[in-house]
Amino acid sequence: MHTIDMHCDTLMHAFLKNRNSLEKADIFSMPGSVDLDRLHRADAAAQFFAIFLLPVGAEKYFGLSEPLSDEEYIEGCARIFRQSLAAHSGIAAAASCADEICRNFTEGKVSAVLTMEDGRAVQGRMDNIRRFYDMGVRALSLTWNMENCFGSPNSKDPAVMSRGLTDFGRDAVYYMQELGMLVDVSHLSDGGFYDVADICRKPFVATHSNCRALSPHQRNLTDDMIRTLGNAGGVAGLNFGPEFLNEDLNAKSSTAALIASHARHMADVGGVGCVALGTDFDGIEGELEVGDPTKMDILASALREKSFTEAQIDMIFRNNAMRVIREAMK
């Protein structure tokens, strides 16, 4: 189906699997959820591929024997991205704006959009934002789960959750919008979210976040945040992870019906125009009913059960994200 998925962590797995032989790394066929082959067979329109910065001090968890610099990792992931697309140019191509996505689609190719999750590598320098933009990065999650130069992350601590952007973060958000890099609030504190909403004059996004009213995970959006995002013309990508779908945060089941329930709530609160896809594939675990791009028809059926029309399903699957890309990415 013609989908635009605003978040996956596939590049991380490709890097970790091939760290000592990056020249052989290829995301055409991968053991997880996303690869170029399945995206092409699913007739996907575009996939956002995140460079997810590995948590500091988590080397053993990720199977690394020694610390890894952010720069080595970022360049490694970008290399895998570039060489995979070069090797499979008949089915996929990089895209950095709406016109390129449209051109690729008419040529029967999946568009691959490079993004970054966690702005810590920016290190408080505008020239680094420009450098990542020149590398091809077109969306940046300002924070992950730790404080950085942009501001504070989502947190169970109300004091942390209320903190806003830093002075640099405020200036950087403005600069990102001027450049044409999407501002992503999915891991940001609530205070930071509202600062972004105040600063942005173009749509901003929550690439992989659901509804806090249905699932109390602190990374999900409150109803007021959903309304604010919708009023700003932005979108939230539905996250397929069990912990972001269930009332019980320890539940392991991710079903199409649960995803559709979040879509229904989000549309009722913020308007159907703010609902998009942000699967978080290859960054989530559990029993996934919709476990890869070839199974999106299951979600389409569940959305129909929630009274979404075919035109509205097209909005959720592709058109809403495409509108934001056209307005805020260049």
Secondary structure, 3 states (H helix, E strand, C coil): CCCEECCECHHHHHHHHCHHHHHHCCCCCCCCCCCHHHHHHCCCCEEEEEEECCCCCCCCCCCCCCCCCHHHHHHHHHHHHHHHHHHCCCCEEECCCHHHHHHHHHCCCEEEEEEEECHHHHCCCHHHHHHHHHHCEEEEECCCCCCCCCECECCCCHHHHCCCECHHHHHHHHHHHHHCCEEECCCECHHHHHHHHHHCCCCCEECCCCECCCCCCCCCECHHHHHHHHHCCCEEEECCCHHHCCCCCCCCEECHHHHHHHHHHHHHHHCHHHEEECCCECCCCCEECCCCHHHHHHHHHHHHHCCCCHHHHHHHHHHHHHHHHHHHCC
